[in-house]
Amino acid sequence: MFELEARIKAWRSELVRAGLNQPERLNELESHLREEIETLVSSGLKEADAFNPAVSRLGSSAQIQTEFQKIKGRSWLPLTIVLGLVVSMLSIVLFVALREIAAGNLSLLFAHVVSLTAGCCAGLITGVLGICYFCWRLFGNLTPTRLQPTRRALLFLNYLSTGLIATGFILGMLWARKNLGRFFGGDPREIGGLCVTAWFIATAIVQQFFRISDRKAMLMCISGNIVIILGWFGANMFTALQSYGFGTQWLFELLLGVHLIALLLGFIPADSLPLRTPRTPKTESYV
Amino acid sequence: MLAKELVAASTEPLILSLLSQGESYGYALIQEIKRLSGDKIEWTDGMLYPVLHRMEDNGWIKSRWVENDNGRKRKYYSIKKDGQQALKEKLTQWGLVSSVLSRLWKQQYV
């Protein structure tokens, strides 16, 4: 007995085997196939007789995949730079940590500082990606093929920052318990650290469980930077505990100002500024 | 039937022209071209989507998923400012080819 759903499922699997594995593209092709089958059925054919002609009108899976491959893999410079920076930073952190372990100097405080600093730096770098996104969106040409790897990178960077920041925060609490007799003392730096940790955990949850737009995800990244600036650099100015620098007022204000402007850019509708130049395509293809 | 090369060259201006009249989706675009050409222009249906995606990548068109009354989702495309500019350029180019051919044929047959 003919089962349409099973046949469509098998047809999708065939497309996936041919290398077409993006759900959005598959959904669009499936929607077309169903439409074609409906048209053939309404013209008098049975579903079983309509399926094969509808599939053949769409073309072979290899043909479709070949055409899609021509638009695959366009890189976006800010993403390449950001990923390069993150890899460099992680290499440095790993090198420093291994050196300290080899020298037998690895302490709770050191691990806390390194983890928190690396997490905040990764978070800040992700926020810079957000700033680039809004600049490109308004003044450049940010297209879906460029956004796909950016989405994946953003998710990875957010998890990385959240993991490092949360680990650093917990290590800090353990250090405080061991040396100061309490986990949390309400110091401006500790409150700042708590805010940063809470924000990044919330961001990771939202990104994992809610389907949010790229614009909202990038707004969250820039907001994350503002939380880091206030919670880390800002708290340094009022801290009673040790400070790792960045206590300069002008730098704090400059960073805050830049991020607030970037946040505002995110609320300007795309295409509203007449500063973009249309791109000319490089290839023609057959349909 | 139109030659394969001509079908390929005319795809983008045809899509841009259709989308300049309003939002539409892949299946409807194919049916409309078939109707307007009296079945003389025939696209291989599945090949239209890579072209649409490439045009979206060029920043000429944008897309959104819409759920209709029976729960089915369709991806609708609409033209952007850059697409209107590209259409204008393509119309000028096709207009030029058309006028040159017209003049040549006029000289030949008059």
Contacts between the chains, C-beta under 8 A, distances in Angstrom:
chain1	res1	chain2	res2	distance
A	24	B	75	7.9
A	25	B	49	6.9
A	25	B	53	7.5
A	27	B	73	6.9
A	27	B	75	7.8
A	28	B	26	6.8
A	28	B	49	6.0
A	28	B	75	4.9
A	29	B	46	6.4
A	29	B	49	6.4
A	31	B	25	7.9
A	31	B	27	7.6
A	31	B	72	6.7
A	31	B	73	6.3
A	31	B	74	5.7
A	31	B	75	7.0
A	32	B	26	5.5
A	32	B	27	5.1
A	32	B	45	6.3
A	32	B	46	7.7
A	32	B	49	7.6
A	34	B	72	7.0
A	35	B	27	4.4
A	36	B	27	7.0
A	36	B	45	7.1
A	57	B	44	7.5
A	57	B	45	4.9
A	57	B	46	8.0
A	58	B	44	7.7
A	58	B	45	4.8
A	58	B	46	3.9
A	59	B	44	4.6
A	59	B	45	6.7
A	59	B	46	3.7
A	59	B	47	5.8
A	63	B	44	7.3
A	63	B	46	6.8
A	63	B	47	6.9
A	64	B	46	4.3
A	64	B	47	7.0
A	64	B	49	7.4
A	64	B	50	7.1
A	67	B	46	8.0
A	67	B	47	5.5
A	67	B	49	8.0
A	67	B	50	3.6
A	67	B	51	7.6
A	68	B	49	7.6
A	68	B	50	4.8
A	68	B	53	7.0
A	70	B	50	6.7
A	70	B	54	7.2
A	71	B	50	6.3
A	71	B	53	5.7
A	71	B	54	4.5
A	71	B	57	5.6
A	74	B	57	7.1
A	141	B	59	4.6
A	141	B	82	7.9
A	143	B	56	6.7
A	143	B	57	4.3
A	143	B	58	7.2
A	143	B	59	5.9
A	144	B	53	7.2
A	144	B	56	5.7
A	144	B	57	6.3
A	145	B	53	7.6
A	145	B	57	4.8
A	146	B	57	7.9
A	271	B	80	6.4
A	271	B	81	5.8
A	276	B	59	7.8
A	276	B	81	8.0
A	276	B	82	7.1
A	278	B	59	7.0
A	278	B	60	7.7
A	278	B	82	4.0
A	278	B	85	4.8
A	278	B	86	6.0
A	279	B	58	5.3
A	279	B	59	6.0
A	279	B	82	7.2
A	281	B	12	7.5
A	281	B	54	6.9
A	281	B	55	7.9
A	281	B	58	5.3
A	283	B	54	7.7
A	284	B	8	5.6
A	284	B	9	6.3
A	284	B	11	8.0
A	284	B	12	7.7
A	285	B	8	6.6
A	285	B	11	7.9
A	285	B	47	7.5
A	285	B	50	6.7
A	285	B	51	6.1
A	285	B	54	7.3
A	286	B	4	6.2
A	286	B	7	7.0
A	286	B	8	4.3
A	286	B	47	6.5
A	287	B	7	6.5
A	287	B	8	6.7
A	287	B	11	5.0
A	287	B	43	4.3
A	287	B	44	6.1
A	287	B	47	4.2
A	287	B	48	5.3
A	287	B	51	5.6
